[in-house]
Amino acid sequence: MRITARELNRSTLARQLLLQRETLGVADAVRRVVALQAQQAASPYLALWNRLTDFDPADLDSAFAGHTVVKSTLMRITLHAVHIDDFRAFREAVQPLLRASRLGDRFTASGLTTEDADALVPELLAFADRPRTAAEYEAWLAQRLGAPPKPGAWWGLRQYTPLLHAPTTPPWSFGSRPSYVAPPTPPVLANPEVSAASLQTLVQRYLEGFGPASVADVAQFALVQRARARTALRALAGDGDIERLEGPNGEELFDTPGASRPHEDTPAPPRLMAMWDSILLAYSDRSRVIPPDYRTLVTRRNGDVLPTLLIDGYVAGVWRPAEGGIEATAFHPLPDDIWEQLAAEARSLTAFLADRDPEVYRRFDHWWSKLPSAEARLLPRNGDGAPNIGRDHPALDG
């Protein structure tokens, strides 16, 4: 079976709850979309606002507090929010990468070895029986080693040890000074057989939330070697858990049998996407959602991925908070009816942010001076239309 590029796009949107907002509880929604990028504290909240009907951010606060949804270093060595039922397998799947990347030269320069790390992890998890700050962990490590740890020791252990981020301060549950706590059931570490089996689980879940996908896409999502991704896919195919498709350029794609793959003409409503939204980063071929000409505009050289306008399922611009509403910058001309739909989204988003953080993402405003000339509108402005404000509107100079 051959699938078109737009059908791939619609498949992603359907599984990521972006063809229409759905009425789901927070935990069920996170389970459906598999993983939410969470290196910026507000982003999981905005991601769910885009996906759920009448989303109440307090529900995600409660899910984080109760560890139904957990935040930890996972795929791509990046913070993600995932359902607790997925955490253990996901962490075991990426543990070889974390071991290689976090117990390397920077860690061993502290005088510790990988064997030291393996011995320290169980003790560290026992100490993490309740939320503790980084300073408390460093003091524990100093006591355990009999001397203050050298640079690199806590850095490596913090990310190699399967710790959860514990909620700290409002407005988005996690503040700038993180606390850490042990998971209810720690993953198995340094066991290749467990990691291989868990990678199959991760790949299966990835296809459910982001498929169809290629070997390269799977490897990009998890940041594992393509050989590992291919082995996991072959094992799943042998068990009959996935099917093969032909992509728009003849490439081999994989998917779960019976998964939703809407027609390419299925309408896709405009959305104001969170920074680092998962759909922008889940593929090796990001043209599924980001037109190639716009990729460097929204994904900056340091890895920042700006909050984007999603129009007809594809990135078409960026947005940021502004005095009086949301500034939307379109990279190409948009029809009036699309601007009206964006204005409705902006009114909803402005109301959503009002009680939490009206200036969310403002520390990333410096990127806007590096954007090319484009149409920018303030959405809304005192409830009146969507005036074209240009790139140098004084209300936005803050």
C-alpha positions in Angstrom: 0.0 0.0 0.0 1.3 3.4 -1.0 0.6 6.5 1.2 0.9 10.1 0.1 2.8 12.9 1.9 -0.5 14.6 2.9 -1.8 11.3 4.2 1.3 11.0 6.4 0.6 14.5 7.7 -3.0 13.7 8.4 -2.1 10.5 10.1 0.2 12.4 12.5 -2.5 15.0 13.2 -5.1 12.4 13.9 -3.0 10.4 16.3 -1.8 13.6 18.0 -5.3 14.9 18.6 -4.8 17.8 16.3 -7.6 17.3 13.7 -10.1 18.2 16.4 -9.9 18.7 20.2 -11.1 15.7 22.1 -12.8 15.1 25.4 -10.2 13.1 27.4 -8.7 13.1 30.8 -5.1 14.3 31.1 -3.6 10.9 31.7 -5.5 9.3 28.9 -4.5 12.1 26.5 -0.8 11.8 27.4 -1.0 8.1 26.9 -2.6 8.7 23.4 0.0 11.1 22.2 2.9 9.0 23.8 5.2 11.8 24.9 5.2 15.6 25.3 8.4 17.6 25.0 8.9 19.1 28.4 12.2 21.0 28.5 10.2 24.2 28.8 7.8 23.9 31.7 4.8 25.5 30.0 5.0 23.4 26.8 3.2 20.2 28.0 0.3 22.5 29.2 0.1 24.3 25.9 0.4 21.0 24.0 -2.7 19.7 25.8 -4.5 23.0 25.4 -4.2 22.4 21.7 -5.5 18.9 21.9 -8.2 18.7 24.5 -11.7 20.3 24.9 -11.9 22.5 27.9 -8.4 21.6 29.2 -7.9 22.6 32.8 -4.2 23.1 33.6 -4.9 22.1 37.2 -5.6 18.6 36.0 -2.0 18.3 34.7 -0.8 19.8 37.9 -2.6 17.0 39.7 -1.3 14.3 37.3 2.3 15.5 37.9 1.8 15.7 41.7 0.4 12.2 41.8 3.0 10.8 39.3 0.3 9.6 36.9 2.2 11.7 34.3 5.9 12.0 35.0 8.7 14.2 33.7 12.1 12.8 33.1 15.1 12.6 30.7 14.1 10.2 28.0 14.1 10.2 24.2 16.9 12.2 22.6 18.3 12.9 26.1 15.5 15.4 26.4 12.9 16.1 29.1 9.6 14.5 28.2 6.3 14.1 30.0 4.9 10.6 29.7 2.3 8.4 31.3 3.7 6.5 34.2 2.8 3.2 32.5 5.2 4.1 29.7 8.1 5.5 31.7 9.9 2.3 32.7 10.0 0.8 29.2 10.9 4.1 27.6 13.8 4.7 30.1 15.1 1.1 29.7 15.1 1.6 25.9 17.2 4.7 25.9 19.4 3.7 28.8 22.4 2.6 26.6 22.4 6.1 25.0 22.3 7.7 28.4 25.1 5.5 29.7 27.3 6.3 26.7 26.6 10.1 26.7 26.5 10.8 30.5 29.2 8.4 31.8 31.9 9.4 29.3 34.9 11.7 29.6 33.1 14.5 31.5 32.0 12.1 34.1 35.2 10.1 34.4 37.2 13.3 34.7 35.6 13.6 38.1 37.6 10.5 39.1 34.6 8.2 39.0 34.1 5.2 36.7 31.1 3.7 35.0 31.3 0.9 37.6 31.2 3.5 40.3 28.0 4.9 38.8 26.4 1.5 38.7 27.2 1.0 42.3 26.0 4.5 43.3 22.6 4.4 41.5 20.8 2.0 43.9 21.9 4.0 46.8 21.0 7.3 45.1 17.5 6.0 44.3 17.1 4.9 48.0 18.0 8.5 49.0 15.5 9.8 46.5 12.6 8.4 48.5 11.1 11.9 48.6 11.7 15.0 46.5 15.1 16.5 47.1 17.0 19.4 45.6 20.2 19.2 43.6 22.1 20.7 46.5 20.8 17.9 48.8 21.9 15.3 46.3 25.3 16.9 45.9 25.7 16.9 49.7 24.7 13.3 49.8 27.3 12.4 47.1 30.0 14.3 49.0 29.2 12.4 52.2 29.1 9.1 50.2 32.5 9.8 48.5 34.1 11.3 51.6 35.0 14.5 49.8 33.1 17.1 47.7 32.5 15.6 44.2 34.5 17.1 41.3 32.7 18.7 38.4 30.9 16.2 36.2 30.1 13.7 38.9 26.6 14.9 39.8 26.0 16.0 36.2 26.5 12.5 35.0 24.7 10.7 37.8 21.7 13.0 37.7 20.9 12.0 34.1 22.1 8.4 34.2 20.0 7.7 37.3 16.3 7.2 36.4 15.0 10.1 38.5 11.7 11.9 38.0 11.4 15.6 38.2 9.3 16.5 41.2 6.9 19.4 41.0 8.3 22.6 42.7 6.8 26.0 42.0 4.0 27.5 39.9 2.9 28.6 37.4 3.7 25.4 35.5 4.6 22.8 38.2 8.3 22.9 37.5 10.5 25.9 38.3 14.0 26.8 37.4 15.5 24.9 40.3 14.5 21.3 39.9 13.9 18.7 42.5 14.2 15.0 41.9 12.5 11.9 43.2 12.8 8.1 42.5 10.1 6.5 40.3 7.7 4.1 42.0 9.3 1.2 40.1 12.9 1.9 38.9 13.9 0.7 35.4 16.4 -2.0 35.0 19.8 -0.6 34.1 22.8 -1.9 32.2 21.0 -5.0 30.9 21.2 -5.3 27.0 18.4 -7.9 26.8 16.0 -5.7 28.8 16.9 -2.6 26.8 16.3 -4.5 23.5 12.9 -5.7 24.6 11.9 -2.3 26.0 13.0 -0.7 22.7 10.4 -2.8 20.9 7.8 -1.4 23.3 9.0 2.1 22.7 8.8 1.6 18.9 5.4 0.1 19.1 4.2 3.1 21.1 5.9 5.5 18.8 4.1 4.0 15.8 0.8 4.2 17.6 1.2 7.9 18.3 3.3 9.1 15.3 3.2 6.5 12.6 3.5 5.6 9.8 7.3 6.0 10.1 10.6 4.9 8.6 13.6 3.3 10.3 15.2 6.7 10.2 12.2 8.3 11.9 12.2 5.7 14.7 15.9 6.2 15.2 15.5 10.0 15.3 12.6 9.9 17.8 14.5 7.7 20.3 18.0 8.8 19.2 19.2 5.2 18.9 21.3 3.7 16.2 19.4 2.8 13.0 20.6 -0.8 13.4 18.8 -0.9 16.8 15.7 0.6 15.4 15.7 -1.8 12.4 16.1 -4.8 14.7 13.2 -3.7 16.9 11.0 -3.2 13.8 11.9 -6.6 12.4 11.1 -8.2 15.7 7.7 -6.5 15.8 7.0 -7.4 12.1 7.9 -11.0 12.9 5.3 -11.0 15.6 2.7 -9.5 13.3 2.5 -6.3 15.4 3.2 -3.9 12.5 2.6 -3.7 8.8 4.7 -2.3 6.0 3.7 0.6 3.7 5.3 2.4 0.8 6.0 6.1 1.4 5.5 9.0 -1.1 9.1 8.6 -2.3 9.1 4.8 -2.4 10.7 4.5 1.1 9.6 1.7 3.4 7.3 2.8 6.2 6.0 0.9 9.2 2.7 1.2 11.1 0.4 -0.5 13.5 -2.4 -2.6 11.8 -5.7 -0.8 11.6 -4.3 2.6 12.7 -6.0 5.8 11.7 -4.8 7.1 8.4 -7.3 9.8 7.3 -7.8 10.9 3.7 -5.4 13.6 2.6 -8.3 16.1 2.1 -9.4 15.8 5.8 -9.6 19.4 7.1 -7.0 20.4 9.7 -7.9 23.5 11.8 -5.3 26.2 12.6 -3.4 25.8 15.9 -1.0 27.8 18.0 1.5 25.2 18.9 3.8 25.0 21.9 7.5 25.5 21.7 9.2 22.2 20.9 5.9 20.5 20.2 6.5 16.8 19.7 5.2 16.7 16.1 8.0 19.0 15.0 10.8 16.8 16.3 9.5 13.2 16.1 10.7 12.5 12.5 14.0 12.3 10.6 12.0 13.7 7.6 10.4 16.8 9.2 8.8 17.9 6.0 5.8 15.8 7.2 4.9 18.9 9.3 7.5 21.6 8.5 8.0 22.8 4.9 11.7 22.6 4.2 12.0 26.4 3.5 10.7 27.1 7.0 12.7 24.6 9.0 15.6 26.9 9.9 13.2 29.7 10.8 11.5 27.7 13.5 14.4 25.5 14.6 17.2 27.7 15.6 20.9 26.7 15.6 21.0 26.2 19.4 18.1 23.8 19.3 15.3 26.2 20.3 12.1 25.3 18.4 9.8 28.4 18.3 6.0 28.3 19.0 4.5 27.9 15.6 1.3 28.5 13.6 0.0 25.3 12.2 -2.1 26.0 9.1 -3.7 23.2 7.1 -1.5 20.8 9.1 1.8 22.5 8.3 4.0 25.1 10.0 3.2 28.5 8.4 4.6 30.9 10.9 5.4 31.6 14.5 3.7 33.3 17.5 4.5 35.0 20.8 2.6 36.8 23.5 2.2 40.6 23.1 0.5 43.4 24.9 -3.2 42.9 24.2 -3.0 39.4 22.8 -0.9 37.1 20.6 1.4 38.3 17.8 1.2 35.9 14.9 3.8 36.1 12.1 2.9 34.3 8.9 5.7 33.2 6.5 3.3 33.3 3.5 0.0 35.1 2.8 -3.0 33.7 4.7 -6.6 34.2 3.6 -8.9 36.2 5.8 -10.9 33.3 7.1 -7.7 31.6 8.4 -6.8 34.9 10.2 -10.2 34.9 11.7 -9.8 31.3 12.9 -6.3 32.2 14.3 -7.9 35.1 16.1 -10.4 32.8 17.8 -7.5 30.5 18.9 -5.6 33.5 20.2 -8.5 34.7 22.3 -8.7 31.2 23.8 -5.0 31.1 24.4 -4.8 34.5 25.9 -7.6 33.5 28.4 -5.8 30.3 29.1 -2.5 32.1 29.9 -4.0 34.9 31.9 -4.1 33.0 35.2 -0.7 31.4 34.7 1.8 33.2 32.6 0.6 35.8 30.1 4.2 36.4 28.9 5.1 32.7 28.4 8.2 32.2 26.2 9.1 35.9 26.3 12.7 35.1 27.1 12.9 33.7 23.5 11.8 37.0 21.9 15.4 37.7 20.7 14.8 35.2 17.8 12.1 37.5 16.3 14.7 40.1 15.2 16.3 37.3 13.1 13.2 36.4 11.2 12.7 37.6 7.6 10.2 40.3 6.7 6.7 38.8 7.1 3.1 39.7 7.9 2.5 40.0 11.6 -0.8 40.6 13.2 -1.9 41.2 16.8 -4.6 38.7 17.7 -6.9 40.0 19.1 -6.6 43.7 20.0 -9.4 44.7 22.4 -11.6 42.2 20.6 -11.3 44.1 17.3 -10.2 42.2 14.3 -6.6 41.4 13.5 -4.6 44.5 12.6 -1.5 44.1 10.5 1.2 45.5 12.8 4.4 44.9 10.9 7.7 43.8 12.4 8.4 47.0 14.4 5.1 47.6 16.2 6.0 49.6 19.4 3.7 47.5 21.6 5.9 44.5 21.0 9.3 46.1 21.7 9.1 45.4 25.5 
